[in-house]
């Protein structure tokens, strides 16, 4: 997605919460972006700054923790998979810095296990990439569950069940690929190959 796309999509069709929604003279809300994709961070930073936020970006969990030593953001967008510790490990640190922080977790590959774990740890929403500023900001404010959401009787395929199981074990091992391979009794390279693939369709 080009920078122009990001800029054009972050404005209103009435569904977003732009800079104009903040009272004149009020403090700009702080937003922490954590993603190892620097272009993605840059594009979201520009879009959210136009919407009235003070934005700081980090490209790893360690860099984000350094920012949190002296700053308490009201909002955070955290990528799940990055070099080093996963985004899940940052959620408790964010909650410790600001108990009311609203956290949206991003991932390129959605799995049930990581979605559940993110919510248990304190994230309010879990979005699958690609996303834009409008959809992320809507997620910050969409904190109510929908009891009318239709259920599905579709069964997962064997391949999808394997993919979900691998990601559940990966989550249990804190994102550590070597520990996950040992837990699964699987060669590390085989596991890395499976993790690099897109999730199997239902």
N, C-alpha and C positions, 0 to 999 in steps of 0.2 A: 504494500500500500504506500503510495507516495505521500510526501509531507503535505501536498495540497489536499489530498483526500482527508487527512487527519484534520486539517484546519477547517475544511468545509463541512465535515460531519459533526463537529463538536458544538454546532450552534443549533438553535432551537427549532424544533417542531412542537415545542411545548412540553416535551417529555423529559428534558434535562434540567439541571440546576446550575445555571450559569452565574457569572460574576454579578450580574444585575440582581440576583436573589439575595445578596448580602447587603445589609443596610449601609448607607454612606457613612464613612468614618469608622466602620467596624473593622476589627483585625482580620487580615486575610487568613483563612484556615490553612494549616500546615499539612502538606501531603508528602509522604515518603514513597518514592518509587524504587523498587529493588528488582533488577533484571540484568542478567549478564549480556543481553542483546543491547548494545549501546545505541543503535539506531532506534530501536523500539522505545527505549528510555527517553531519547532526545525528542521524538515525536510526541510522546505522551506529555513530557514536560512542557513543551510549547503549547499544546492544546489546553492543559490544565492552568497554565499561567494566564492564558486568555480568558479562562473562566473564573479568575479571581483567587487562585490559590498561590501560596508560597510553596514552591516545589524544591525538594532536594532529592538527588538521585544517587544510588549506589549500585555497584555491579557485582556485589557478593554479600553474603551474610556478615562477614567480618567488617566490611566497609560500612554497612548499615548500622552495626552495633556502635561503631565509632561516632557516627552522627547522633545516635540516641544518647550518648554520654552527656550531650549539652543541649538536646532539643527534644521536645515532646510533640510529635505531630498528632493532629486529630484524625487523619486518614492515612492509610497505607495500601499500596498495591504491591504484592509480592509474588514473584515468579516461583513456581514450585522447584524446578530443576535448574540448578546452577552448579558450576565447578565448586567443589568443597561441600559444606553442609547444605542440605535442602532448605527451601523456604519455610518448611514446617518448623524448623528449629528456631526461626526468628520470631514466630508468633508469641511465645511466652515472654521474650525480651521486649517486644512491643507493648504487650499488656502490662508489663512491669513499669515501663516508662510512662505509659498513659493508659489507665484502666479502661477509659471510655473510647479508646481508639477504634475506628471502624476499619477492618482489614478485609480486603478482597484478594483472594488467592487466584493466580493465573497459572494455566498449564497448557501445553501444547497437546497433551495426551490425557484425557480425562479417565480416571479410574474411580471405582466406588470407594476403595479403601482410603485413598488420599483425600477424597472429598469429605468422607466421614471424619477422618482424623483432623483435617483443617478446621471443620466446624467445632469439633470437640475441644480443640485447643483455643478457639476464640475468634476464628474468622467468621464474618457474617455472610459471605457469599464465595462461590467457587465458579470461576468463569473459564471457558475454554477459548484459547486464542484461535483466530485473531479477534481482538477487541478494539474499540475506539473509546475516546474519552466520554462520549455520551453514555455508552452502555456501562462503563465502569462507574460513572457518577450515579447513574440510576441504581446500580447495585448497592452503593453506599447507603441509599435511602430506602431500599426495598428490603426491609427486615422482617416483614410479616410473612408467615407461611400461608400457603394456599391449600385449604382443605378440599377444594373442589377439583384439584388437579386430577385428570383421569389416570387410572392405573393401566398397566399393560400385562397381558398374559403371555407375551413373547418369552421364549426361553433362550438363554445364551447358547451359542454353539460351543463345542468342546474347545476350539481354539480361543474363543473369547474367555471362557472360564479359566483356561490356563493363564492367559494374559492378566486377568483380574487377580488370580492367586499369586502370581509372581509379584505384582505390584503391592499386594497386601503384605507379603513377606518383606519386600523392600521397605515399606513404611515401618513395619515392626523393627527393622534393623536400622532405623534412622537414616535411610537413604544410602547406607554403606553397601556398595556393590559386592565387595569381597566377602563381607559377612553374609550377605544374601545368598551368594553362590554356595557358601559352605552350608547354610541352612537348607538349601534346596538340593544339596549334593550334586551340584552342577558345575561344570567347568566355567571359570570366570569369563572366558571369551565367548562361550555359548550364551551365557546370560547377557553379556553386553550386546550381542547380536540380536537377541530377542527384545531387549529394552530399546534398541534403536529403531525398531519397526513401529509402524502405526498400529493402533489397537485393532484387533480383528473385529470385523463386523459381527452383529448378532447372528 
